Amino acid sequence: MSAPQTLILGSGIVGTAAACDLVRRGHVVTVADRRQEALAALSNRLDLATAMVDVDDTAAVAQLMAHQDAVVSAVPYSYGAALVAAAVANGAHYVDFGGNPTVVKQQLRLDAAARKAGVAVVPDCGLAPGLANVLAADLIGALDPGPIDSVQMRVGALPQVPVGALGYQLTFSPGGLINEYAEPCEVLEHGAVIEVEPLTRFETVEWEDWGPLEAFSTAGGTSTLCHDYAGRVNALEYKTLRFPGHGATFRSMYELGLFDETPWDVDGRLVAPRPFLVEALSTHLPQDAPDVVLVRVWASQGTRRVGLQMVDLHDGTFSALARTTAFPATALVDLLVRGELAVRGARAMPQAIAGAQLLPELEDVGITVTELNR
């Protein structure tokens, strides 16, 4: 077959990693962004095409999608529904890194249209949601048919050395970070889907070489798992890992209303707290120090317990978070366009690919998942 044609929207940290991996896999890659300097830096680094386009220009984006085999969106989640519609209309497979349950539900409603177009739409296709959810589904599949007591997911992207009072550095969009900390979190309790507040349900997690850590509820990590396994799994929950003290600080901001998107009247001026907070995080949080991504997923059924774990480090070129977010999606795209994955329609990542198909692709780039011995 001829080389696959793949469009990447966004040339940030994750978009750049995705471009690198797809070029490595033999794709003819076009990267679109509104920032000319970012595109110039990327084209100097990789053999690919670039297009200076603002994702708000829906007509221009749709025109770029024409004749593409696949589209990878590495732009903010708020564009997700419109981009899926455009990709399906152009007969292109579509993946993104999701993270917002409301937007993902809108995207999944295009299942019938995607099937008719003969393409796959897979949002929530990064680390978590994404790879971690595939691992959870694999563990569920490894247990006996029938009720499952618990499925637990703990995921964190951290500086290898804690930085500042937050013990944190900026490794992806601060807007995405606040979204995870601001939205309700879906969990399963007693087999039913419920919502819990973000930045709650704290626990201590021991982790050799990296702990102790704290874990707390954040939004988006369960993706569709709660709805997929309601009635079969008694308890299912996703929590984010951070160094101790981080979550309480952000919970204080949440309770003070600093995540609000509605403007406040401050001395006659309208000021929306969330954009101000996002700008402050972007300006003052450290960046670019070596990071680590930690993933631990386990499931229990009676006396039986199965688990998987991953530790990934900055590889000298890409951060651990960029690697573990971009490369699951690019592996999936490659399998789709090469016809090695026959899925069509709109679905979350665990419904599109199993670990047996995904994990060997990740091992090729040094991302290794091991059995959890506990």
C-alpha positions as a LaTeX table, in Angstrom:
\begin{tabular}{lrrr}
\hline
Residue & $x$ (\AA) & $y$ (\AA) & $z$ (\AA) \\
\hline
Met1 & 0.00 & 0.00 & 0.00 \\
Ser2 & 1.03 & 3.62 & $-0.46$ \\
Ala3 & 2.26 & 5.61 & 2.51 \\
Pro4 & $-0.61$ & 6.71 & 4.80 \\
Gln5 & $-1.52$ & 10.40 & 4.77 \\
Thr6 & $-2.01$ & 11.72 & 8.31 \\
Leu7 & $-2.91$ & 15.21 & 9.51 \\
Ile8 & $-1.88$ & 16.37 & 12.98 \\
Leu9 & $-3.66$ & 19.40 & 14.41 \\
Gly10 & $-1.42$ & 21.21 & 16.89 \\
Ser11 & 2.37 & 21.34 & 17.15 \\
Gly12 & 2.70 & 21.52 & 20.92 \\
Ile13 & 4.47 & 18.98 & 23.11 \\
Val14 & 2.14 & 16.08 & 22.33 \\
Gly15 & 1.55 & 17.02 & 18.69 \\
Thr16 & 5.31 & 17.11 & 18.07 \\
Ala17 & 5.80 & 13.67 & 19.66 \\
Ala18 & 2.93 & 12.30 & 17.57 \\
Ala19 & 4.47 & 13.73 & 14.41 \\
Cys20 & 7.84 & 12.18 & 15.20 \\
Asp21 & 6.37 & 8.73 & 15.75 \\
Leu22 & 4.19 & 8.79 & 12.63 \\
Val23 & 7.12 & 9.90 & 10.47 \\
Arg24 & 9.08 & 7.01 & 11.98 \\
Arg25 & 6.24 & 4.70 & 11.01 \\
Gly26 & 6.37 & 5.84 & 7.39 \\
His27 & 3.39 & 8.18 & 7.26 \\
Val28 & 3.25 & 11.26 & 5.07 \\
Val29 & 2.55 & 13.77 & 7.83 \\
Thr30 & 1.10 & 17.26 & 7.67 \\
Val31 & 1.09 & 19.34 & 10.85 \\
Ala32 & $-1.27$ & 22.31 & 11.13 \\
Asp33 & $-0.93$ & 25.12 & 13.63 \\
Arg34 & $-1.47$ & 28.87 & 13.73 \\
Arg35 & 2.07 & 29.52 & 15.01 \\
Gln36 & 4.49 & 29.89 & 12.12 \\
Glu37 & 7.57 & 29.71 & 14.34 \\
Ala38 & 6.50 & 26.38 & 15.84 \\
Leu39 & 5.85 & 24.93 & 12.39 \\
Ala40 & 9.22 & 26.16 & 11.12 \\
Ala41 & 11.01 & 24.50 & 14.03 \\
Leu42 & 9.16 & 21.25 & 13.38 \\
Ser43 & 9.83 & 21.18 & 9.64 \\
Asn44 & 13.53 & 21.76 & 10.33 \\
Arg45 & 13.51 & 18.74 & 12.58 \\
Leu46 & 11.34 & 16.25 & 10.65 \\
Asp47 & 10.52 & 15.35 & 7.06 \\
Leu48 & 6.92 & 16.55 & 6.95 \\
Ala49 & 4.62 & 19.20 & 5.53 \\
Thr50 & 3.17 & 22.09 & 7.51 \\
Ala51 & 0.13 & 24.32 & 7.16 \\
Met52 & $-0.42$ & 27.57 & 9.02 \\
Val53 & $-4.11$ & 27.29 & 9.95 \\
Asp54 & $-6.12$ & 28.43 & 12.95 \\
Val55 & $-8.30$ & 25.59 & 14.22 \\
Asp56 & $-11.11$ & 28.14 & 14.64 \\
Asp57 & $-11.21$ & 28.40 & 10.82 \\
Thr58 & $-13.49$ & 25.40 & 10.31 \\
Ala59 & $-13.53$ & 25.69 & 6.51 \\
Ala60 & $-9.74$ & 25.72 & 6.29 \\
Val61 & $-9.43$ & 22.77 & 8.68 \\
Ala62 & $-12.02$ & 20.77 & 6.73 \\
Gln63 & $-10.13$ & 21.50 & 3.50 \\
Leu64 & $-6.92$ & 20.20 & 5.09 \\
Met65 & $-8.68$ & 16.98 & 6.06 \\
Ala66 & $-9.57$ & 16.19 & 2.44 \\
His67 & $-7.57$ & 13.22 & 1.10 \\
Gln68 & $-6.17$ & 12.39 & 4.55 \\
Asp69 & $-6.36$ & 8.83 & 5.83 \\
Ala70 & $-6.36$ & 9.92 & 9.47 \\
Val71 & $-6.52$ & 12.98 & 11.70 \\
Val72 & $-4.80$ & 13.29 & 15.08 \\
Ser73 & $-6.09$ & 16.21 & 17.15 \\
Ala74 & $-3.63$ & 17.66 & 19.67 \\
Val75 & $-5.60$ & 20.87 & 20.21 \\
Pro76 & $-7.82$ & 21.69 & 23.21 \\
Tyr77 & $-10.74$ & 19.34 & 23.88 \\
Ser78 & $-13.30$ & 22.10 & 23.25 \\
Tyr79 & $-12.79$ & 21.66 & 19.49 \\
Gly80 & $-13.39$ & 17.92 & 19.62 \\
Ala81 & $-17.01$ & 17.66 & 18.49 \\
Ala82 & $-16.57$ & 19.90 & 15.43 \\
Leu83 & $-13.33$ & 18.19 & 14.42 \\
Val84 & $-14.89$ & 14.72 & 14.58 \\
Ala85 & $-17.74$ & 15.86 & 12.34 \\
Ala86 & $-15.28$ & 17.28 & 9.81 \\
Ala87 & $-13.09$ & 14.17 & 9.83 \\
Val88 & $-16.06$ & 11.86 & 9.31 \\
Ala89 & $-17.37$ & 14.05 & 6.47 \\
Asn90 & $-13.96$ & 13.71 & 4.80 \\
Gly91 & $-13.73$ & 9.94 & 5.33 \\
Ala92 & $-10.74$ & 10.10 & 7.68 \\
His93 & $-10.09$ & 8.16 & 10.86 \\
Tyr94 & $-9.92$ & 10.42 & 13.90 \\
Val95 & $-8.22$ & 10.21 & 17.31 \\
Asp96 & $-7.63$ & 12.75 & 20.05 \\
Phe97 & $-6.47$ & 12.92 & 23.65 \\
Gly98 & $-9.87$ & 13.82 & 25.09 \\
Gly99 & $-10.23$ & 14.22 & 28.82 \\
Asn100 & $-13.58$ & 16.04 & 28.91 \\
Pro101 & $-16.54$ & 13.65 & 29.42 \\
Thr102 & $-19.14$ & 16.06 & 27.98 \\
Val103 & $-17.22$ & 16.50 & 24.72 \\
Val104 & $-16.52$ & 12.78 & 24.44 \\
Lys105 & $-20.22$ & 11.99 & 24.74 \\
Gln106 & $-20.89$ & 14.41 & 21.87 \\
Gln107 & $-18.23$ & 12.72 & 19.76 \\
Leu108 & $-19.53$ & 9.22 & 20.43 \\
Arg109 & $-22.96$ & 10.25 & 19.14 \\
Leu110 & $-21.42$ & 10.26 & 15.65 \\
Asp111 & $-21.06$ & 6.47 & 15.74 \\
Ala112 & $-23.60$ & 5.83 & 12.98 \\
Ala113 & $-22.10$ & 8.51 & 10.73 \\
Ala114 & $-18.59$ & 7.13 & 11.26 \\
Arg115 & $-19.74$ & 3.60 & 10.44 \\
Lys116 & $-21.43$ & 4.83 & 7.27 \\
Ala117 & $-18.21$ & 6.63 & 6.29 \\
Gly118 & $-16.15$ & 3.50 & 7.04 \\
Val119 & $-13.91$ & 5.22 & 9.56 \\
Ala120 & $-13.05$ & 4.94 & 13.24 \\
Val121 & $-13.46$ & 7.78 & 15.73 \\
Val122 & $-11.52$ & 7.20 & 18.95 \\
Pro123 & $-11.43$ & 10.05 & 21.48 \\
Asp124 & $-9.75$ & 9.68 & 24.89 \\
Cys125 & $-6.76$ & 8.08 & 23.21 \\
Gly126 & $-3.72$ & 9.17 & 25.24 \\
Leu127 & $-2.37$ & 8.09 & 28.62 \\
Ala128 & $-5.37$ & 8.47 & 30.92 \\
Pro129 & $-7.89$ & 8.42 & 29.47 \\
Gly130 & $-6.41$ & 6.04 & 26.95 \\
Leu131 & $-3.68$ & 3.52 & 27.70 \\
Ala132 & $-4.66$ & 3.17 & 31.37 \\
Asn133 & $-8.23$ & 2.35 & 30.34 \\
Val134 & $-7.03$ & $-0.32$ & 27.90 \\
Leu135 & $-5.08$ & $-1.89$ & 30.76 \\
Ala136 & $-8.17$ & $-1.81$ & 32.99 \\
Ala137 & $-10.31$ & $-3.46$ & 30.32 \\
Asp138 & $-7.62$ & $-6.13$ & 29.81 \\
Leu139 & $-7.63$ & $-6.94$ & 33.52 \\
Ile140 & $-11.42$ & $-7.19$ & 33.55 \\
Gly141 & $-11.18$ & $-9.56$ & 30.60 \\
Ala142 & $-8.63$ & $-11.70$ & 32.42 \\
Leu143 & $-11.01$ & $-12.36$ & 35.33 \\
Asp144 & $-13.82$ & $-14.89$ & 35.40 \\
Pro145 & $-17.21$ & $-13.97$ & 33.93 \\
Gly146 & $-19.50$ & $-12.56$ & 36.57 \\
Pro147 & $-19.28$ & $-9.82$ & 39.20 \\
Ile148 & $-15.98$ & $-8.07$ & 39.86 \\
Asp149 & $-15.31$ & $-6.46$ & 43.23 \\
Ser150 & $-13.07$ & $-3.56$ & 42.24 \\
Val151 & $-11.10$ & $-1.94$ & 39.42 \\
Gln152 & $-8.69$ & 0.80 & 40.45 \\
Met153 & $-6.52$ & 3.14 & 38.36 \\
Arg154 & $-3.76$ & 5.41 & 39.68 \\
Val155 & $-1.87$ & 7.58 & 37.20 \\
Gly156 & 0.53 & 10.50 & 37.58 \\
Ala157 & 2.97 & 12.59 & 35.56 \\
Leu158 & 5.49 & 14.11 & 37.95 \\
Pro159 & 8.83 & 15.87 & 37.94 \\
Gln160 & 11.51 & 13.37 & 38.87 \\
Val161 & 12.46 & 15.80 & 41.65 \\
Pro162 & 9.59 & 17.67 & 43.41 \\
Val163 & 9.55 & 21.35 & 42.49 \\
Gly164 & 8.17 & 24.19 & 44.63 \\
Ala165 & 5.25 & 24.16 & 47.04 \\
Leu166 & 3.09 & 22.25 & 44.52 \\
Gly167 & 5.75 & 19.60 & 43.85 \\
Tyr168 & 4.84 & 19.96 & 40.21 \\
Gln169 & 5.98 & 21.20 & 36.84 \\
Leu170 & 3.91 & 22.09 & 33.78 \\
Thr171 & 4.01 & 19.14 & 31.40 \\
Phe172 & 0.86 & 19.84 & 29.39 \\
Ser173 & $-1.78$ & 22.51 & 28.89 \\
Pro174 & $-2.64$ & 24.28 & 32.17 \\
Gly175 & $-6.18$ & 24.64 & 30.85 \\
Gly176 & $-6.42$ & 20.85 & 30.58 \\
Leu177 & $-5.02$ & 20.46 & 34.08 \\
Ile178 & $-7.64$ & 22.76 & 35.58 \\
Asn179 & $-10.38$ & 20.97 & 33.62 \\
Glu180 & $-9.38$ & 17.70 & 35.30 \\
Tyr181 & $-9.42$ & 19.42 & 38.69 \\
Ala182 & $-12.72$ & 21.26 & 38.15 \\
Glu183 & $-15.21$ & 18.79 & 36.64 \\
Pro184 & $-17.25$ & 16.07 & 38.39 \\
Cys185 & $-15.62$ & 12.64 & 38.44 \\
Glu186 & $-17.50$ & 9.50 & 37.40 \\
Val187 & $-16.96$ & 6.39 & 39.51 \\
Leu188 & $-18.76$ & 3.12 & 40.13 \\
Glu189 & $-20.08$ & 2.48 & 43.62 \\
His190 & $-22.23$ & $-0.58$ & 44.37 \\
Gly191 & $-22.31$ & $-1.21$ & 40.63 \\
Ala192 & $-23.90$ & 2.15 & 39.79 \\
Val193 & $-22.44$ & 5.25 & 38.11 \\
Ile194 & $-22.20$ & 8.22 & 40.45 \\
Glu195 & $-20.35$ & 11.53 & 40.38 \\
Val196 & $-17.96$ & 12.69 & 43.08 \\
Glu197 & $-16.29$ & 16.05 & 43.52 \\
Pro198 & $-12.78$ & 16.53 & 42.12 \\
Leu199 & $-9.84$ & 16.89 & 44.49 \\
Thr200 & $-11.46$ & 14.64 & 47.10 \\
Arg201 & $-11.14$ & 11.02 & 48.32 \\
Phe202 & $-7.47$ & 11.41 & 49.17 \\
Glu203 & $-5.26$ & 8.41 & 49.89 \\
Thr204 & $-1.53$ & 7.74 & 50.36 \\
Val205 & 0.21 & 5.59 & 47.75 \\
Glu206 & 3.56 & 3.96 & 48.46 \\
Trp207 & 5.74 & 3.63 & 45.37 \\
Glu208 & 9.33 & 2.42 & 45.47 \\
Asp209 & 11.79 & 5.15 & 44.39 \\
Trp210 & 8.99 & 7.73 & 44.00 \\
Gly211 & 6.72 & 7.67 & 47.04 \\
Pro212 & 5.06 & 8.29 & 49.26 \\
Leu213 & 2.58 & 9.97 & 46.93 \\
Glu214 & $-0.97$ & 11.17 & 47.30 \\
Ala215 & $-3.87$ & 10.18 & 45.07 \\
Phe216 & $-7.19$ & 12.01 & 44.63 \\
Ser217 & $-10.20$ & 12.08 & 42.34 \\
Thr218 & $-9.94$ & 13.95 & 39.05 \\
Ala219 & $-12.25$ & 14.13 & 36.05 \\
Gly220 & $-12.11$ & 12.28 & 32.76 \\
Gly221 & $-9.83$ & 9.41 & 33.69 \\
Thr222 & $-12.48$ & 6.70 & 33.68 \\
Ser223 & $-13.69$ & 7.72 & 30.19 \\
Thr224 & $-16.57$ & 5.32 & 29.35 \\
Leu225 & $-15.48$ & 2.50 & 31.68 \\
Cys226 & $-18.08$ & 3.24 & 34.35 \\
His227 & $-20.93$ & 3.01 & 31.85 \\
Asp228 & $-19.41$ & 0.02 & 30.07 \\
Tyr229 & $-19.13$ & $-2.04$ & 33.26 \\
Ala230 & $-21.99$ & $-0.72$ & 35.42 \\
Gly231 & $-23.74$ & $-3.67$ & 37.03 \\
Arg232 & $-20.77$ & $-5.99$ & 36.63 \\
Val233 & $-18.01$ & $-4.09$ & 38.48 \\
Asn234 & $-18.95$ & $-3.08$ & 42.00 \\
Ala235 & $-16.35$ & $-0.31$ & 42.43 \\
Leu236 & $-14.31$ & 1.45 & 39.75 \\
Glu237 & $-12.29$ & 4.60 & 40.29 \\
Tyr238 & $-9.53$ & 6.69 & 38.74 \\
Lys239 & $-7.24$ & 8.90 & 40.82 \\
Thr240 & $-4.35$ & 11.19 & 39.92 \\
Leu241 & $-0.98$ & 10.79 & 41.62 \\
Arg242 & 0.92 & 13.81 & 42.92 \\
Phe243 & 3.54 & 14.58 & 45.54 \\
Pro244 & 1.95 & 15.18 & 48.97 \\
Gly245 & 0.31 & 18.57 & 49.52 \\
His246 & $-0.44$ & 19.32 & 45.87 \\
Gly247 & $-4.09$ & 18.31 & 45.94 \\
Ala248 & $-5.01$ & 20.27 & 49.09 \\
Thr249 & $-3.60$ & 23.46 & 47.58 \\
Phe250 & $-5.66$ & 23.10 & 44.42 \\
Arg251 & $-8.71$ & 22.08 & 46.43 \\
Ser252 & $-8.39$ & 25.39 & 48.27 \\
Met253 & $-8.39$ & 27.23 & 44.93 \\
Tyr254 & $-11.45$ & 25.22 & 43.87 \\
Glu255 & $-13.35$ & 26.12 & 47.04 \\
Leu256 & $-12.44$ & 29.81 & 46.66 \\
Gly257 & $-13.97$ & 29.87 & 43.17 \\
Leu258 & $-10.70$ & 30.35 & 41.30 \\
Phe259 & $-11.73$ & 27.73 & 38.73 \\
Asp260 & $-14.84$ & 29.76 & 37.78 \\
Glu261 & $-15.17$ & 30.68 & 34.11 \\
Thr262 & $-17.92$ & 33.25 & 34.75 \\
Pro263 & $-16.44$ & 36.76 & 35.14 \\
Trp264 & $-16.49$ & 38.49 & 38.53 \\
Asp265 & $-16.97$ & 42.23 & 38.97 \\
Val266 & $-13.70$ & 43.41 & 40.54 \\
Asp267 & $-13.70$ & 47.18 & 41.11 \\
Gly268 & $-15.85$ & 47.69 & 38.03 \\
Arg269 & $-13.83$ & 45.34 & 35.84 \\
Leu270 & $-15.02$ & 41.91 & 34.73 \\
Val271 & $-12.41$ & 39.28 & 35.53 \\
Ala272 & $-12.87$ & 35.53 & 34.94 \\
Pro273 & $-10.80$ & 33.67 & 37.56 \\
Arg274 & $-10.01$ & 30.55 & 35.55 \\
Pro275 & $-8.23$ & 32.23 & 32.59 \\
Phe276 & $-6.26$ & 34.29 & 35.10 \\
Leu277 & $-5.27$ & 31.14 & 37.01 \\
Val278 & $-4.34$ & 29.32 & 33.80 \\
Glu279 & $-2.10$ & 32.23 & 32.80 \\
Ala280 & $-0.49$ & 32.26 & 36.25 \\
Leu281 & 0.25 & 28.53 & 36.05 \\
Ser282 & 1.64 & 28.88 & 32.55 \\
Thr283 & 3.86 & 31.78 & 33.60 \\
His284 & 5.16 & 30.60 & 36.96 \\
Leu285 & 5.24 & 26.80 & 37.03 \\
Pro286 & 8.61 & 25.33 & 36.08 \\
Gln287 & 8.88 & 23.34 & 32.86 \\
Asp288 & 11.20 & 20.99 & 30.99 \\
Ala289 & 12.90 & 19.18 & 33.89 \\
Pro290 & 13.06 & 15.37 & 33.50 \\
Asp291 & 9.73 & 13.78 & 34.39 \\
Val292 & 8.31 & 10.38 & 35.22 \\
Val293 & 4.94 & 8.81 & 34.41 \\
Leu294 & 3.56 & 6.26 & 36.87 \\
Val295 & 0.63 & 3.98 & 36.10 \\
Arg296 & $-0.83$ & 1.33 & 38.37 \\
Val297 & $-4.05$ & $-0.52$ & 37.52 \\
Trp298 & $-5.49$ & $-3.48$ & 39.39 \\
Ala299 & $-8.68$ & $-5.50$ & 39.64 \\
Ser300 & $-9.99$ & $-7.88$ & 42.29 \\
Gln301 & $-12.55$ & $-10.67$ & 42.22 \\
Gly302 & $-12.96$ & $-12.58$ & 45.44 \\
Thr303 & $-9.51$ & $-13.74$ & 46.52 \\
Arg304 & $-8.01$ & $-13.15$ & 43.08 \\
Arg305 & $-6.15$ & $-9.93$ & 42.30 \\
Val306 & $-4.49$ & $-8.98$ & 39.01 \\
Gly307 & $-2.57$ & $-5.84$ & 38.19 \\
Leu308 & $-0.36$ & $-4.00$ & 35.73 \\
Gln309 & 2.18 & $-1.24$ & 36.27 \\
Met310 & 4.23 & 1.14 & 34.15 \\
Val311 & 7.08 & 3.51 & 34.95 \\
Asp312 & 8.28 & 5.68 & 32.06 \\
Leu313 & 11.02 & 8.32 & 32.10 \\
His314 & 12.01 & 11.26 & 29.93 \\
Asp315 & 14.04 & 9.70 & 27.11 \\
Gly316 & 16.26 & 12.68 & 26.37 \\
Thr317 & 14.09 & 13.76 & 23.46 \\
Phe318 & 10.53 & 13.67 & 24.72 \\
Ser319 & 9.07 & 13.92 & 28.19 \\
Ala320 & 7.58 & 10.80 & 29.67 \\
Leu321 & 4.14 & 12.43 & 29.51 \\
Ala322 & 4.54 & 13.35 & 25.83 \\
Arg323 & 5.66 & 9.78 & 25.04 \\
Thr324 & 2.94 & 8.00 & 26.97 \\
Thr325 & 0.23 & 10.36 & 25.71 \\
Ala326 & 1.18 & 10.56 & 22.01 \\
Phe327 & 2.46 & 7.07 & 21.26 \\
Pro328 & $-0.66$ & 5.06 & 22.22 \\
Ala329 & $-2.64$ & 7.23 & 19.80 \\
Thr330 & $-0.12$ & 7.02 & 16.99 \\
Ala331 & 0.12 & 3.25 & 17.38 \\
Leu332 & $-3.66$ & 3.02 & 17.07 \\
Val333 & $-3.72$ & 5.30 & 14.01 \\
Asp334 & $-1.00$ & 3.28 & 12.31 \\
Leu335 & $-2.86$ & 0.01 & 12.87 \\
Leu336 & $-6.08$ & 1.57 & 11.57 \\
Val337 & $-4.72$ & 2.99 & 8.34 \\
Arg338 & $-2.71$ & $-0.15$ & 7.57 \\
Gly339 & $-5.85$ & $-2.28$ & 7.92 \\
Glu340 & $-4.55$ & $-4.26$ & 10.89 \\
Leu341 & $-7.39$ & $-3.00$ & 13.07 \\
Ala342 & $-10.86$ & $-3.38$ & 11.60 \\
Val343 & $-12.79$ & $-1.22$ & 14.07 \\
Arg344 & $-15.27$ & 1.28 & 12.61 \\
Gly345 & $-17.63$ & 3.74 & 14.28 \\
Ala346 & $-17.13$ & 5.93 & 17.34 \\
Arg347 & $-15.90$ & 4.34 & 20.54 \\
Ala348 & $-13.51$ & 4.85 & 23.43 \\
Met349 & $-10.03$ & 3.35 & 23.23 \\
Pro350 & $-10.65$ & 0.07 & 25.16 \\
Gln351 & $-13.47$ & $-0.72$ & 22.73 \\
Ala352 & $-11.18$ & $-0.08$ & 19.77 \\
Ile353 & $-8.00$ & $-1.95$ & 20.72 \\
Ala354 & $-6.84$ & $-4.57$ & 23.22 \\
Gly355 & $-3.59$ & $-4.60$ & 25.11 \\
Ala356 & $-2.38$ & $-7.58$ & 23.07 \\
Gln357 & $-2.45$ & $-5.34$ & 19.99 \\
Leu358 & $-1.29$ & $-2.09$ & 21.60 \\
Leu359 & 1.46 & $-3.06$ & 24.03 \\
Pro360 & 3.88 & $-4.59$ & 21.48 \\
Glu361 & 3.67 & $-1.33$ & 19.51 \\
Leu362 & 4.63 & 0.62 & 22.65 \\
Glu363 & 7.48 & $-1.70$ & 23.51 \\
Asp364 & 9.07 & $-0.67$ & 20.21 \\
Val365 & 9.44 & 2.87 & 21.63 \\
Gly366 & 10.56 & 1.73 & 25.07 \\
Ile367 & 7.23 & 1.95 & 26.91 \\
Thr368 & 6.92 & $-1.25$ & 28.93 \\
Val369 & 4.02 & $-2.50$ & 31.04 \\
Thr370 & 4.72 & $-5.19$ & 33.64 \\
Glu371 & 2.65 & $-7.33$ & 35.94 \\
Leu372 & 2.01 & $-5.81$ & 39.34 \\
Asn373 & 3.27 & $-8.02$ & 42.14 \\
Arg374 & 1.36 & $-7.09$ & 45.28 \\
\hline
\end{tabular}
